[in-house]
Every structure is written in structure tokens, then in C-alpha cells.
């Protein structure tokens, strides 16, 4: 699956925030998924 993270999700994921659902953390961490971050975020 391809996943595009927006700025908030990317920052929450980096900080291990409780704002993200367990399913989202698992999907982002799944090595079979391709995770992308928008260049605007950077």
C-alpha cells in the first residue's frame, strides 16, 4: 500500500504521539508499505 503523510501525521509519528491511531502507526511501520512525505512538509 502507498501512504502519503501530511505534516501533522508525520510529526506525530516522529514524536510517537498519542494523536495517531494504533492502526495508523502499524500501517506506517509496516515494511511492506511505501510511505511518502510531501516535499512541502520538509
PDB file of N, CA, C, O and CB in Angstrom:
ATOM      1  N   UNK A   1       0.853  -1.166   0.000  1.00  0.00           N
ATOM      2  CA  UNK A   1       0.000   0.000   0.000  1.00  0.00           C
ATOM      3  C   UNK A   1       0.905   1.236   0.000  1.00  0.00           C
ATOM      4  O   UNK A   1       1.959   1.236   0.636  1.00  0.00           O
ATOM      5  CB  UNK A   1      -0.974  -0.006   1.230  1.00  0.00           C
ATOM      6  N   UNK A   2       0.500   2.268  -0.699  1.00  0.00           N
ATOM      7  CA  UNK A   2       1.211   3.544  -0.700  1.00  0.00           C
ATOM      8  C   UNK A   2       0.525   4.473   0.286  1.00  0.00           C
ATOM      9  O   UNK A   2      -0.698   4.612   0.277  1.00  0.00           O
ATOM     10  CB  UNK A   2       1.252   4.175  -2.127  1.00  0.00           C
ATOM     11  N   UNK A   3       1.322   5.107   1.137  1.00  0.00           N
ATOM     12  CA  UNK A   3       0.786   6.003   2.170  1.00  0.00           C
ATOM     13  C   UNK A   3       1.486   7.348   2.042  1.00  0.00           C
ATOM     14  O   UNK A   3       2.715   7.414   2.045  1.00  0.00           O
ATOM     15  CB  UNK A   3       0.980   5.403   3.612  1.00  0.00           C
ATOM     16  N   UNK A   4       0.706   8.421   1.928  1.00  0.00           N
ATOM     17  CA  UNK A   4       1.250   9.780   1.882  1.00  0.00           C
ATOM     18  C   UNK A   4       0.904  10.461   3.202  1.00  0.00           C
ATOM     19  O   UNK A   4      -0.268  10.622   3.542  1.00  0.00           O
ATOM     20  CB  UNK A   4       0.683  10.594   0.652  1.00  0.00           C
ATOM     21  N   UNK A   5       1.935  10.856   3.936  1.00  0.00           N
ATOM     22  CA  UNK A   5       1.727  11.501   5.233  1.00  0.00           C
ATOM     23  C   UNK A   5       1.679  13.012   5.063  1.00  0.00           C
ATOM     24  O   UNK A   5       2.494  13.598   4.351  1.00  0.00           O
ATOM     25  CB  UNK A   5       2.841  11.108   6.226  1.00  0.00           C
ATOM     26  N   UNK A   6       0.712  13.630   5.726  1.00  0.00           N
ATOM     27  CA  UNK A   6       0.705  15.090   5.747  1.00  0.00           C
ATOM     28  C   UNK A   6       1.601  15.546   6.906  1.00  0.00           C
ATOM     29  O   UNK A   6       2.134  14.720   7.647  1.00  0.00           O
ATOM     30  CB  UNK A   6      -0.763  15.656   5.897  1.00  0.00           C
ATOM     31  N   UNK A   7       1.760  16.843   7.054  1.00  0.00           N
ATOM     32  CA  UNK A   7       2.685  17.386   8.047  1.00  0.00           C
ATOM     33  C   UNK A   7       2.353  16.930   9.457  1.00  0.00           C
ATOM     34  O   UNK A   7       3.243  16.492  10.186  1.00  0.00           O
ATOM     35  CB  UNK A   7       2.680  18.893   7.989  1.00  0.00           C
ATOM     36  N   UNK A   8       1.092  17.024   9.855  1.00  0.00           N
ATOM     37  CA  UNK A   8       0.704  16.656  11.220  1.00  0.00           C
ATOM     38  C   UNK A   8       0.980  15.183  11.502  1.00  0.00           C
ATOM     39  O   UNK A   8       1.559  14.844  12.534  1.00  0.00           O
ATOM     40  CB  UNK A   8      -0.776  16.960  11.451  1.00  0.00           C
ATOM     41  N   UNK A   9       0.574  14.323  10.604  1.00  0.00           N
ATOM     42  CA  UNK A   9       0.768  12.886  10.815  1.00  0.00           C
ATOM     43  C   UNK A   9       2.260  12.571  10.876  1.00  0.00           C
ATOM     44  O   UNK A   9       2.689  11.783  11.719  1.00  0.00           O
ATOM     45  CB  UNK A   9       0.084  12.064   9.688  1.00  0.00           C
ATOM     46  N   UNK A  10       3.046  13.171  10.001  1.00  0.00           N
ATOM     47  CA  UNK A  10       4.483  12.933  10.008  1.00  0.00           C
ATOM     48  C   UNK A  10       5.097  13.341  11.346  1.00  0.00           C
ATOM     49  O   UNK A  10       5.871  12.581  11.929  1.00  0.00           O
ATOM     50  CB  UNK A  10       5.155  13.695   8.862  1.00  0.00           C
ATOM     51  N   UNK A  11       4.761  14.528  11.835  1.00  0.00           N
ATOM     52  CA  UNK A  11       5.308  14.993  13.115  1.00  0.00           C
ATOM     53  C   UNK A  11       4.812  14.149  14.286  1.00  0.00           C
ATOM     54  O   UNK A  11       5.576  13.842  15.202  1.00  0.00           O
ATOM     55  CB  UNK A  11       4.940  16.456  13.344  1.00  0.00           C
ATOM     56  N   UNK A  12       3.539  13.776  14.257  1.00  0.00           N
ATOM     57  CA  UNK A  12       3.008  12.924  15.326  1.00  0.00           C
ATOM     58  C   UNK A  12       3.703  11.565  15.320  1.00  0.00           C
ATOM     59  O   UNK A  12       4.002  11.013  16.379  1.00  0.00           O
ATOM     60  CB  UNK A  12       1.481  12.744  15.170  1.00  0.00           C
ATOM     61  N   UNK A  13       3.959  11.028  14.133  1.00  0.00           N
ATOM     62  CA  UNK A  13       4.620   9.729  14.032  1.00  0.00           C
ATOM     63  C   UNK A  13       6.051   9.830  14.549  1.00  0.00           C
ATOM     64  O   UNK A  13       6.514   8.945  15.269  1.00  0.00           O
ATOM     65  CB  UNK A  13       4.606   9.219  12.573  1.00  0.00           C
ATOM     66  N   UNK A  14       6.761  10.909  14.183  1.00  0.00           N
ATOM     67  CA  UNK A  14       8.137  11.093  14.647  1.00  0.00           C
ATOM     68  C   UNK A  14       8.210  11.204  16.170  1.00  0.00           C
ATOM     69  O   UNK A  14       9.155  10.712  16.786  1.00  0.00           O
ATOM     70  CB  UNK A  14       8.747  12.339  14.005  1.00  0.00           C
ATOM     71  N   UNK A  15       7.225  11.842  16.765  1.00  0.00           N
ATOM     72  CA  UNK A  15       7.239  12.063  18.213  1.00  0.00           C
ATOM     73  C   UNK A  15       6.496  10.984  18.986  1.00  0.00           C
ATOM     74  O   UNK A  15       6.340  11.093  20.203  1.00  0.00           O
ATOM     75  CB  UNK A  15       6.638  13.406  18.531  1.00  0.00           C
ATOM     76  N   UNK A  16       6.038   9.951  18.301  1.00  0.00           N
ATOM     77  CA  UNK A  16       5.272   8.858  18.943  1.00  0.00           C
ATOM     78  C   UNK A  16       4.070   9.398  19.715  1.00  0.00           C
ATOM     79  O   UNK A  16       3.786   8.965  20.832  1.00  0.00           O
ATOM     80  CB  UNK A  16       6.180   8.050  19.897  1.00  0.00           C
ATOM     81  N   UNK A  17       3.383  10.336  19.107  1.00  0.00           N
ATOM     82  CA  UNK A  17       2.240  10.999  19.737  1.00  0.00           C
ATOM     83  C   UNK A  17       1.035  10.071  19.872  1.00  0.00           C
ATOM     84  O   UNK A  17       0.828   9.162  19.068  1.00  0.00           O
ATOM     85  CB  UNK A  17       1.849  12.229  18.938  1.00  0.00           C
ATOM     86  N   UNK A  18       0.255  10.330  20.908  1.00  0.00           N
ATOM     87  CA  UNK A  18      -0.993   9.602  21.114  1.00  0.00           C
ATOM     88  C   UNK A  18      -2.085  10.053  20.138  1.00  0.00           C
ATOM     89  O   UNK A  18      -3.170   9.473  20.113  1.00  0.00           O
ATOM     90  CB  UNK A  18      -1.471   9.786  22.549  1.00  0.00           C
ATOM     91  N   UNK A  19      -1.802  11.081  19.339  1.00  0.00           N
ATOM     92  CA  UNK A  19      -2.776  11.591  18.372  1.00  0.00           C
ATOM     93  C   UNK A  19      -3.057  10.590  17.249  1.00  0.00           C
ATOM     94  O   UNK A  19      -4.115  10.630  16.621  1.00  0.00           O
ATOM     95  CB  UNK A  19      -2.279  12.901  17.778  1.00  0.00           C
ATOM     96  N   UNK A  20      -2.095   9.689  17.004  1.00  0.00           N
ATOM     97  CA  UNK A  20      -2.258   8.711  15.926  1.00  0.00           C
ATOM     98  C   UNK A  20      -2.917   7.442  16.431  1.00  0.00           C
ATOM     99  O   UNK A  20      -2.590   6.945  17.509  1.00  0.00           O
ATOM    100  CB  UNK A  20      -0.910   8.380  15.295  1.00  0.00           C
ATOM    101  N   UNK A  21      -3.840   6.927  15.648  1.00  0.00           N
ATOM    102  CA  UNK A  21      -4.479   5.653  15.979  1.00  0.00           C
ATOM    103  C   UNK A  21      -3.464   4.528  15.839  1.00  0.00           C
ATOM    104  O   UNK A  21      -2.520   4.622  15.055  1.00  0.00           O
ATOM    105  CB  UNK A  21      -5.712   5.395  15.069  1.00  0.00           C
ATOM    106  N   UNK A  22      -3.665   3.479  16.596  1.00  0.00           N
ATOM    107  CA  UNK A  22      -2.780   2.312  16.549  1.00  0.00           C
ATOM    108  C   UNK A  22      -2.687   1.770  15.125  1.00  0.00           C
ATOM    109  O   UNK A  22      -1.611   1.366  14.684  1.00  0.00           O
ATOM    110  CB  UNK A  22      -3.282   1.211  17.508  1.00  0.00           C
ATOM    111  N   UNK A  23      -3.800   1.760  14.412  1.00  0.00           N
ATOM    112  CA  UNK A  23      -3.806   1.256  13.042  1.00  0.00           C
ATOM    113  C   UNK A  23      -2.899   2.096  12.139  1.00  0.00           C
ATOM    114  O   UNK A  23      -2.230   1.556  11.257  1.00  0.00           O
ATOM    115  CB  UNK A  23      -5.236   1.243  12.488  1.00  0.00           C
ATOM    116  N   UNK A  24      -2.875   3.395  12.354  1.00  0.00           N
ATOM    117  CA  UNK A  24      -2.025   4.276  11.544  1.00  0.00           C
ATOM    118  C   UNK A  24      -0.548   4.009  11.831  1.00  0.00           C
ATOM    119  O   UNK A  24       0.262   3.930  10.908  1.00  0.00           O
ATOM    120  CB  UNK A  24      -2.361   5.759  11.819  1.00  0.00           C
ATOM    121  N   UNK A  25      -0.206   3.873  13.096  1.00  0.00           N
ATOM    122  CA  UNK A  25       1.182   3.592  13.472  1.00  0.00           C
ATOM    123  C   UNK A  25       1.633   2.267  12.871  1.00  0.00           C
ATOM    124  O   UNK A  25       2.752   2.152  12.371  1.00  0.00           O
ATOM    125  CB  UNK A  25       1.338   3.562  15.008  1.00  0.00           C
ATOM    126  N   UNK A  26       0.763   1.278  12.921  1.00  0.00           N
ATOM    127  CA  UNK A  26       1.095  -0.032  12.344  1.00  0.00           C
ATOM    128  C   UNK A  26       1.268   0.050  10.831  1.00  0.00           C
ATOM    129  O   UNK A  26       2.182  -0.558  10.275  1.00  0.00           O
ATOM    130  CB  UNK A  26       0.008  -1.056  12.687  1.00  0.00           C
ATOM    131  N   UNK A  27       0.398   0.796  10.167  1.00  0.00           N
ATOM    132  CA  UNK A  27       0.478   0.927   8.708  1.00  0.00           C
ATOM    133  C   UNK A  27       1.758   1.654   8.300  1.00  0.00           C
ATOM    134  O   UNK A  27       2.412   1.260   7.335  1.00  0.00           O
ATOM    135  CB  UNK A  27      -0.755   1.677   8.162  1.00  0.00           C
ATOM    136  N   UNK A  28       2.117   2.700   9.020  1.00  0.00           N
ATOM    137  CA  UNK A  28       3.330   3.456   8.706  1.00  0.00           C
ATOM    138  C   UNK A  28       4.564   2.597   8.967  1.00  0.00           C
ATOM    139  O   UNK A  28       5.532   2.660   8.210  1.00  0.00           O
ATOM    140  CB  UNK A  28       3.393   4.761   9.536  1.00  0.00           C
ATOM    141  N   UNK A  29       4.539   1.809  10.014  1.00  0.00           N
ATOM    142  CA  UNK A  29       5.675   0.978  10.371  1.00  0.00           C
ATOM    143  C   UNK A  29       5.786  -0.325   9.610  1.00  0.00           C
ATOM    144  O   UNK A  29       6.796  -1.020   9.720  1.00  0.00           O
ATOM    145  CB  UNK A  29       5.621   0.682  11.794  1.00  0.00           C
ATOM    146  N   UNK A  30       4.774  -0.666   8.845  1.00  0.00           N
ATOM    147  CA  UNK A  30       4.776  -1.925   8.095  1.00  0.00           C
ATOM    148  C   UNK A  30       5.772  -1.828   6.930  1.00  0.00           C
ATOM    149  O   UNK A  30       5.600  -0.994   6.041  1.00  0.00           O
ATOM    150  CB  UNK A  30       3.341  -2.258   7.570  1.00  0.00           C
ATOM    151  N   UNK A  31       6.810  -2.674   6.927  1.00  0.00           N
ATOM    152  CA  UNK A  31       7.824  -2.576   5.877  1.00  0.00           C
ATOM    153  C   UNK A  31       7.315  -2.931   4.474  1.00  0.00           C
ATOM    154  O   UNK A  31       8.003  -2.664   3.489  1.00  0.00           O
ATOM    155  CB  UNK A  31       8.971  -3.469   6.221  1.00  0.00           C
ATOM    156  N   UNK A  32       6.146  -3.516   4.372  1.00  0.00           N
ATOM    157  CA  UNK A  32       5.594  -3.826   3.053  1.00  0.00           C
ATOM    158  C   UNK A  32       4.886  -2.623   2.428  1.00  0.00           C
ATOM    159  O   UNK A  32       4.555  -2.644   1.242  1.00  0.00           O
ATOM    160  CB  UNK A  32       4.626  -4.997   3.157  1.00  0.00           C
ATOM    161  N   UNK A  33       4.652  -1.575   3.224  1.00  0.00           N
ATOM    162  CA  UNK A  33       4.015  -0.357   2.719  1.00  0.00           C
ATOM    163  C   UNK A  33       5.077   0.636   2.267  1.00  0.00           C
ATOM    164  O   UNK A  33       6.179   0.683   2.813  1.00  0.00           O
ATOM    165  CB  UNK A  33       3.108   0.278   3.799  1.00  0.00           C
ATOM    166  N   UNK A  34       4.725   1.423   1.263  1.00  0.00           N
ATOM    167  CA  UNK A  34       5.589   2.511   0.803  1.00  0.00           C
ATOM    168  C   UNK A  34       5.067   3.804   1.426  1.00  0.00           C
ATOM    169  O   UNK A  34       3.945   4.226   1.146  1.00  0.00           O
ATOM    170  CB  UNK A  34       5.620   2.603  -0.777  1.00  0.00           C
ATOM    171  N   UNK A  35       5.885   4.428   2.269  1.00  0.00           N
ATOM    172  CA  UNK A  35       5.462   5.634   2.980  1.00  0.00           C
ATOM    173  C   UNK A  35       6.163   6.850   2.366  1.00  0.00           C
ATOM    174  O   UNK A  35       7.384   6.870   2.209  1.00  0.00           O
ATOM    175  CB  UNK A  35       5.779   5.523   4.509  1.00  0.00           C
ATOM    176  N   UNK A  36       5.371   7.847   2.028  1.00  0.00           N
ATOM    177  CA  UNK A  36       5.872   9.064   1.426  1.00  0.00           C
ATOM    178  C   UNK A  36       5.504  10.253   2.306  1.00  0.00           C
ATOM    179  O   UNK A  36       4.492  10.254   3.006  1.00  0.00           O
ATOM    180  CB  UNK A  36       5.316   9.240   0.001  1.00  0.00           C
ATOM    181  N   UNK A  37       6.370  11.267   2.239  1.00  0.00           N
ATOM    182  CA  UNK A  37       6.114  12.539   2.929  1.00  0.00           C
ATOM    183  C   UNK A  37       6.174  13.616   1.869  1.00  0.00           C
ATOM    184  O   UNK A  37       7.103  13.652   1.063  1.00  0.00           O
ATOM    185  CB  UNK A  37       7.154  12.814   4.098  1.00  0.00           C
ATOM    186  N   UNK A  38       5.197  14.483   1.867  1.00  0.00           N
ATOM    187  CA  UNK A  38       5.158  15.562   0.873  1.00  0.00           C
ATOM    188  C   UNK A  38       6.385  16.456   1.018  1.00  0.00           C
ATOM    189  O   UNK A  38       6.838  16.729   2.130  1.00  0.00           O
ATOM    190  CB  UNK A  38       3.862  16.398   1.023  1.00  0.00           C
ATOM    191  N   UNK A  39       6.909  16.901  -0.093  1.00  0.00           N
ATOM    192  CA  UNK A  39       8.068  17.793  -0.077  1.00  0.00           C
ATOM    193  C   UNK A  39       7.723  19.123   0.612  1.00  0.00           C
ATOM    194  O   UNK A  39       8.610  19.785   1.150  1.00  0.00           O
ATOM    195  CB  UNK A  39       8.568  18.049  -1.519  1.00  0.00           C
ATOM    196  N   UNK A  40       6.484  19.504   0.599  1.00  0.00           N
ATOM    197  CA  UNK A  40       6.033  20.722   1.282  1.00  0.00           C
ATOM    198  C   UNK A  40       6.296  20.616   2.783  1.00  0.00           C
ATOM    199  O   UNK A  40       6.615  21.610   3.435  1.00  0.00           O
ATOM    200  CB  UNK A  40       4.528  20.972   1.017  1.00  0.00           C
ATOM    201  N   UNK A  41       6.159  19.398   3.329  1.00  0.00           N
ATOM    202  CA  UNK A  41       6.382  19.166   4.753  1.00  0.00           C
ATOM    203  C   UNK A  41       7.819  19.497   5.135  1.00  0.00           C
ATOM    204  O   UNK A  41       8.075  20.050   6.205  1.00  0.00           O
ATOM    205  CB  UNK A  41       6.058  17.713   5.118  1.00  0.00           C
ATOM    206  N   UNK A  42       8.737  19.162   4.269  1.00  0.00           N
ATOM    207  CA  UNK A  42      10.143  19.378   4.569  1.00  0.00           C
ATOM    208  C   UNK A  42      10.503  20.829   4.489  1.00  0.00           C
ATOM    209  O   UNK A  42      11.657  21.192   4.714  1.00  0.00           O
ATOM    210  CB  UNK A  42      11.010  18.588   3.639  1.00  0.00           C
TER     211      UNK A  42
END
